[in-house]
């Protein structure tokens, strides 16, 4: 079993054998070294700028993809039997080709404890030892506010502040960055208030800590390292020194001591003295309210208030200040007296006597009110002509070669409707309804589950057109339908489809008494975009109890992919993964093998009665792109058929990575096994 990783430089978790997901994608990685470190190594020194060269090393854990997509990360994390067996260390330097970004940021780029935005000023990639070099812009250095280095993205994102000419990017440098970001979020410092030596001192304290960061993935170890570092007193001390100790205490206590200072700092008292004064004003006002009568003395006190404050201060007695202030406070009380005088204004409330005027207005209003009477007839007119109920298809988008779901909805417009139907005509060379067990793949909306059922059939029309007929009815009830979604049908878009594909809609409906209801229905439309890279599973036939061989092929459509992984979902009462020497019976295609690729597969649970066959085609020692020919074979896997009849749909979810370890979106085209 792997051991935990220390925040210090001690060796990391060790596996048993040694498989890596490879330099091929530069996808093995959790980062180990740090802000500063050993001697500087310069590799592929970039040119075009006169700033200093910053170099370092990048490392990642457990074969995790450094900048790759989630499916490959899941693959690396979960195929423990083979991946762990061949990984030498839990955390180790990455291979060649991992992108490293040098980003310039300022105070405005720190938002809610995270770095947001910034300008990428240099890009580099690692060599076979995970070493990189970048160059700072002309006229800048590590102390310029501020440069940060990044590798990975999302869950693999790992960062390091540039604090010297040697900066290693790892979970320790990432913990240092996060500690400073947390301090900035708490308003304890600002980014540009820090200098390189302060950042370096915190990073060194993090590296010297004996606290342990535990985890098997980049995200886990990065998160664990922040917690472990924050709990170390030496790290906290270094951080406090770096951001500067807060000094909020003296002002409140200093009010008494400030008595002697008032004479010198006449401008300062208003901030310190006035605050307590106003506080005391409110406490003493109730008492002084009774003594408020002499307005003249109040007025005098108002003029003398600044002088009185100074004099009282020189007396050195805080109490005197308080008394003088209290006398001044009646000024506020006097204001209250004035307010009382304003209370006399309510005498003017007699003005409401003029409210008699409204009486005259009131007399006019009825006359005008009589006029709206003729307007009364029009409102019923629109209400009487309610629009017809609608059973509408949606307007959606989808990429060529993918499968999309077309929604159908009902607007009753107050009509009583218990059942609906749609005749949907379309060009089958552009799109075709997907089939499950040889029937259209149409599903009633969740809100109607258990109340209504969907019945669907497809027939060929003249030429290449087809007609999909769908009905939504209650087999045992005539419950009224309400406005909202009714059902959806899945359509496969042809790989060479393009433009807007129309679905012509003829709608029908019936009342709870089975009487026809006149309805309208909007046509549907699928706006087809260019085909993405697609991993397609083939369709095959097999006898019940026999073996079915399912093939997978890749259509890159101009994308460069160095690795592909997918999860094939199936029901265990329909299929079972065939095994060969205790492993899933899967084989890589000879063409992919010739490029130095290998296949790894494992079976995983997927909830009650379901399972996943996870398959990956990767290069353990290269990042060569797979062939871009349409329908390039990648692998085959064998299943034992448990079902006795029908068609078994093979849904799957694929992901890919480019030779530069960047994620590449892959469409997943489902396959099927027809049981004969």
N, C-alpha and C positions, 0 to 999 in steps of 0.2 A: 504493500500500500504506500502511496506517496506520503512524504512528511510535509510539515508546514514550512513556509518560507519566512525567514527572519527579515526584519527591515534592515539589518546589517548586511555584510557581504558574505555571510556564511553560505555554503552550498545549498542548492535548492532540491525540491522533491525529485527523486529518481524513479524511473519506470523500470520495467523488467527486460524489454528487448530493444526496440528502437525504431519504429516506423514514424516517419514525419509526413505531414501533409505538404511539406516540401517547399524548398526554395522555388519550386516551379511557380507557385503563386506568390512566393515570398510570404507565404501564409502561415508560417509557424511563428508564434510569437507571444510572449509577454515580456515587458521590457525590463532589463536589469541594470544598470549602471547608474549614473546619476549626474547631478549638477556639478561638475568638477570631477576629478578622478585622476587616473593615471596620466601617463605621458600622452601628448596630443598626437593623434594619427590623422594624417591628411590623405584622403583618397579622392582621386578625380577632382582636384581643386578647381572650383568653378572660376570663370573669368568674367570680365565685363564690369567690374566694380572695384573700388579701391578700399573698401572697408575690410576689417580683419576677418580672417577665416575662422569659422567655428566648426569643430569636428567632434564626433562622439560615436557611440554605439547604441544600437537598438536591439532589444531582446523581448521574447514573448513566451507564455507558458502553454504546456500540454497540447502542442500542435494547433493552438487556436489561430484562426485566420486573422492576420494583422489588420487588413483593411477589406476583408472579404464579406460576402453576404451572409445572412443569417442561416441559410440552409447548410452552408459549408461549415459555419461555426457549430451548428447543432451536430453536424456529422462528426466533426473533430472531437467534440465533447462527449458524444454518446457512444461512438464505436470504440469503447474503452478496451475491449478484448484485443483489438489489433493495433489501435493507435497507441495506447499506453505501453503495450508490449514492446514497441520499437522506439519510444521516446527516451533519450538518455537523461534529460533533466526536466524538471517542472518549468523552470525559467531559464532560457538560454538565448544567445544571440540569434537574430533572424537571418535568413539567407539573403540572396541578392534580389534587387528589384522592388523593395518596399519603399513607397513614396514618403519623403520627409518634407514637411512644409515649414518655412520660416515666415512668421507672420508678425507684422508690426501693429501694435495696439496702443491705445491710450486710455485715459480714465473713462471716456464715454463708451468704451467697449466692454466695460464690466457692468453687467445687468443681472441683478438678483443673484449674485454669487457665481456667475458663469461668464466665460469669455464669449462675447457675441460679435461676429463680424471681424473687422481688421483687414489689413492689406497683405496679401501674400507677396513677399518681396523676393523670395527665392525658393526654388523647388530642387530637390535632389533625390537620389535613390541610393539604397544601401548596396554595398558590395557583398560578396559571398560570406563575409564575416559579420555582416550587419553594421558595418562602419559607414559613416556618411561625412560629407563636408559641405558647408554652405558658406556664403560670404555676405557679410553685412553691407548695407548701402554705404556709399562714400560719405565720410564725415561723421559716421556713427561708431559706437563701440558698445560693449556689453552693459555699460551704465546708462546708455540712452534709453529714455522711457518710450517704450519697452518692447522687447522682442520675445516671442515665445515660439518654441519648436513643437510640432505636432506630428504624430503618426496615427493611423487608424481613423475610424469614424464610429459614431454612435457608441455601441457597447465596448468597442475596442479602442476608443479615443484615449490617447496617453500624451501628456504634455510636459514640457520643461521650460522654465524661464531661462533666458540666456543671461548667465551671471559671470561667465568667464569664457576663455577661448576653447575650453574642453567642457562639453555638456553632453552627458549620457542621458538618454530618454528612457525612463522606466517607472515602475510603480512608486519608487521613492521620490523621484523628481515630480511625479504627478501628485503625490501626497503634499509635497511642499507647495506646489501651485495652489492646491485646493485650500490649504491652511491660510494662505494669504488672501485668497478670494473670499473666504469666510470672514476674515478680519475686515476686509473692505466692505462686505455686505453689512457688517455690524457697525459701520462708520467709525472704526478704530484707526483707519489709515486710508490713504488713497494709493492707487497704483504708482503714480509718478512721484509720490513722496518717498518711495523705497529706492535704495541704491543697490548695486550689484553685490557689494560685500555683505549687506544685511540679508539679502536673499540666500547668499552662499552659506552664511552662518547657520541659518535655519535648516538648509538642505543637509549640511554636515551633521547637525544634531539628529536629523531624521535617520541618516545613514548609520550613525553611531548607536542608535537605539537597539535594545535587545528585545523590544516588544515584537510579537509575531503577527504577520499578515497571512491569513489563511484563505485559500481558494484555488480553484482549478481553471478559472477563466480570467481574462483581462479585467472584466467588470468586477468580478468577485474580489480579486486581489487588490485592485485599485481602491475599491470602497473600503476593504478591510484595512489597508495601509493607512488611510486617512484617520480612521478610528484609533488604530494602534499608535500612530504618531501623536495624535492629539492627547492621548492618555499618558504620554511620557513627560515627566516634570522638566527634564532637560530641554526637550523640544519646546515646551510651553515657555520656559524661561528665555530661550533664544528668540522665540517669536515676540515675546513682550518687549525685549530689548530692541528688536528690529522695528517694531511699529511705534515704539515710544510709550513710556508709562503714562496713563491718563492722569490729569491733575484737576479734577473737578472740585475738590474739597474746600480750599482756602476761602472762597468768596463768602459763603454763609457764615463761617466762624469769624471771619475777619471784620464783620460789621462793628462789633464792639471795639476791636483794636483799631479799626479804621478811624475812630473818633479823632485821634491825633493827626491822622493823615488828611482829614477833610480840608484843613487849611491849605495844604499843599496841592492836593488834587481836587480842586473845586469842581472840575468837569466830571470826575468819576462818580461822586456821590449819587447823582440822580439814578444811576443804574442800580447801585447797591442799596442806597438809603431809601429811594422812592418805593422800591418793591416792598420792604417791610412796612413803610408808611401806609401804603394803600391797604396792606393786610390789616394793620392796626386800626386804620380808619374804620373799617367795617366792624371791628370788635367794639371800638369805643363809641361809635355813632349812636347806638341806642341810648347811652348815658347822656351824651352831649345834646341829644335832641331836645331835652327839656330846657337846657341852658341856651338854646338857639336864639331866643328873642332878640338880643342886641345885634341888629344887622350892621350898625355902624362899626362896632368893634370887629365884627367879622370882616368887614371890608378892609379895615386897617390891617388886620392879620393877613389878609390875602396879599396885600402889597408887601408886608414885611416878611412873608414866609421864607424867601431865600436867605435874607439876612438873619432871620431868627434861627434858621438851621445852622448857619455858620457860627453864630454866637453860642448857640447851645452846644455845638461841637467843641468849641474852645473851652467851655466849662468842664468838658471831659466826662460829663455824666450822661449816660445813655438815657436816663429817666427824663432828664430835662428835654432832650430831643423829643422824647415820646410825648411830653406834656405840650411842648410847643406845637408839635404836629397835631396833637388832638385839638388844640385851639384852632389850628388852621383847618382842621377837618370840618368844623361847622360851616366853612365855606360851602362844602358839599351839602351840609344840612340847610344852609341858607338857600342853596339851589332847590333843596326840597321845599323850602318855604315858598319860593317862587312858584314851584310846581303847584303848591297849595293855592297860590293866587290864581294860577291858571285854572284851578278847579272852579274858581268863580266863573270862568268862561262858560261852564255849563249853564250859567244864567242865560247865555246866548242860546242855550238849548231851547229857549223860547222861540228861536228861529223855526224849530219844527212847527210852531204855530202856522208858519207859512206853508206847512204841509197841506194846508187847505188847498194850495195850488194843485197837488196831486188829485184833489177831488175834481177839479176842473178837468185835469188830464183823464181822470177815470171816466168822466162823462164822454170824452172824445173816444176813448178806447173802445167802449161798446160799439160805437158807430163803425169803427174800423174792424172790430171783431166780426161784425156782421158780414164784411166783405169776403173773408176767407170761406164763408159758407159755399159760394159757387165753386171754390177750389176743391171741395170735398169729393165730387164725382171722379176726377182723374185717378187718384190712387188705386181704387179697385180695378181700373182697366188693366195696368200692368200685372197685377196680382192674378187677374183672371186668365191671362195668357202665359202660363208657366212654360218654360222650354221643355222639350221632350227629354226623357231620361237618356243618359249617355252610357255606353259600354265602350270605353276607349282603350286603344293600344298606346304604348309609350313611344317617345323619341329617345333613343339611346345611342351610345357610341361603342365601338369595339374594334380591335385590331384584326387584320386579316390573319386567318389561321387559328383564331381563338374562339371560345364559346362564350356567349353572352346570354343574359336572362331578360326576356321581354315581359314587362309588367302589363297587366290589364286591370283597369279600375272601373268602378260604377259610380255614377252620380244620379241619384233617384229623382231629384227635383220633385219630391213629395209624392211620387207614384208608388203604389204598392207592388213590389216585385219579389217573387219568391225563387225565380230561376232565370238564368241568362244563357245565351249561346253566342259564339263567334265563328264565322267562316273566314279564315285568314288565308289569302292567296299570296304566293311569293314565287320568285324565280329560284329554282333549286341549284342553278349553277353559281349563284352568289351566296346563298345561305340555305341551310336545311335544318329542320327541327331535329334536335338530338333525341336518340332513342334509348330507352331503358327497358330491358326485357321485350324488345321489339315493339314498344309502345312509345308515343311521344312523351318526352320528359316534361310534363306539366304538373305543377303542384299548387294546391289550394292555399290561399293566404292563411297565415297562422291564426288570424282573428276568426276564421270560419272553420277551423279544424274541428272535427267531431260534429259539425252542424251540416255542412255541405260537402259534396264530393265533386272531384273533377273527372270528367270522362273525355278522352281525346282520341282522335284517329286521323291518319293522314292518307290522302289518295292522290294519284297522279292525274294531272289535267293534260290538256293539249300542249304539245311541245315540252319545254323544260319546267313549266309551272306545276306547282303542287298546291293542294288545298288542305289546310289544317283545320279540323272542326273540333271545337272545344265547348263542352257544356258544363255549367255549374248548377247542380241541383241537390235537393235534399232527398235522399232515397226513402227516408221514412218520415219526412216532415215537409210542411209548406211554410216554414218560418220566413218572415219578410227579411230581405236583405237591406242593409243600410249602406249609405255612401261610403266609399273607401276602396282599398285594394281588394281584388277578387282572387287572382291567381297569376302565375307566371309560367312561361314556357321557355326552355333553353334552345338557342339556335347556334349551330356551328357555322362560322363565317369561313368561306372558301379562302384558301391561301392566296389566290389571285384576284379576290374580290376588291372592289375599290368604289369610292364615291358613296352616294346615299342610296341604300337599298330599301325599296318600299314594301310594306306589308299591307295589302288591301283588306279592309275589314268590313264585313257585313254582319251587323249585330241583331240579336233577337232577344225577347224576354217574355215571361209569363207571370201572371198574378197568382196570389195564393189560391185563387179559385180555378187555376189552370187556364184562364182566359188570356189570349195574346195581348201584349202591351207594346204599343209602338215605341221603338227606341232608335236613337241615332248612335253612331259610333265613329270616332276619329281613326284614321289610318295610322299605322305605326311606321317607324323609320329607324334604320340602323346606319349611322354614319361610320363608314369603314376607314380606318387609318392604316398606315403602312404596317406590314407584318413585323413583329418583334422576333428576336431569336426564340426558337421554339424547340422544346424537347417533347417528342411525340412517342406515345406508347402505341404499339400496333394492335390489330385485332386478329384473333385466331379462333379456332374451334377445337373442341376436345370432348371426349366421352366422359360421362359421370364416372368417377373413380380413376380416370386416366390422368395424364400429365399434359399441361399446356405450356408452351414456350412463348413468352412475351418478349418482344424486341423493343428496344428504345433507339430512336434516331434523332439527330440534331440538325436543325436548319438554322444556321447562324445569321442569315440575312444581313451580311456585311459586318456583323459584330465579331470581334476577336475574343475567343473564350479559351482559357487555359485549363479550366476545371469545371465540372458539372456535378451537382448532387440532386437527388430527388427522393421524396417520400411517397411510396405507393401504398394507398389505403385499400384495405379489403376486409370483408366479413369472414370470421373464422369458421362459420358454418357453411360457407361457400367455397373457400379456398384454404390451402395450407401451403406454406413455402416448402418446396422440395429441398432436401439437404444433400450435401456432398462432404463427407468427412466431418460432419457436425456443423458445417457452415452453409449459408444459403447457396443454392446451386445456381450461381450467376457467373457468366463468362464475359470478359471484355472482347470487343471486336478486334480482329488482327490489325486493322488499319490504325486504330487508336493505340494499340500496344506498340506498333512500330514507331510511334512518336514518343515512346518512353513513358506512356501512361499506365497506371495500375487501377484495378477495381477493388473496392472494399465494400462489403455489404453486411448488414445485420438486421435481425428482426426485433421489433420493439412493440410493447403493448400500446393500445390506443383506446382504452376504455373497454367496457363490458362487451364481449363478443366481437371486438374489432382489433386489428393489428396493423402495423406499418412495416413494410420492407424498405429500409433505407439503403440506397445505393449511391456510391460516389465514384467518379472517374477522375483521377488526379495524377499529377506527375510528382513523384517523391523527390526527384533530382533535377527537374526542369520546369520552365514555365512556357514551353512551346505551345502555340495556339493550335487548337483542334481544327480539322479541315472545315472549310466554310461551304462545301458543296451541299446543295439541298438534299435533306434526308440522309445525312452521313450516319451509318450504323455506329452505335456506341457500345451497347451491351445487350445480353439476353439473360433472362431469369426464368426458372421453371417453377410452376405451381402444380400441386396436386388438386384436382377438382373434386370438391365434396358435394356440390349442388347436383341435383338430378336433371334439371331442365332450365331453359331460359337463357338470358344473356346477362353476364356479370360485367358491370361497368368497373373499369380500373381508373379511378381518379388519382391524381398525384399532384404534388407541389414541388416545382423545380426551382433551383437557383444556380447562378454561375459566377465565375470570377474571371477577370481579364488577366493577361500576362503581367500587368502592373499591379495586380492584387486589388483592383477596384471592382465593386459589385456590378454585375450585369443582369438586368432583368430578363427572366426567361418565362415565356408563356408555356403552359402545361396542357398538352393535348391528350385527352383521355384515350385509353385503349379499352378493349373488351374481350371477353371470352364467351363464345356461344357454346352452350352445352348441348350436345346432340344425343 
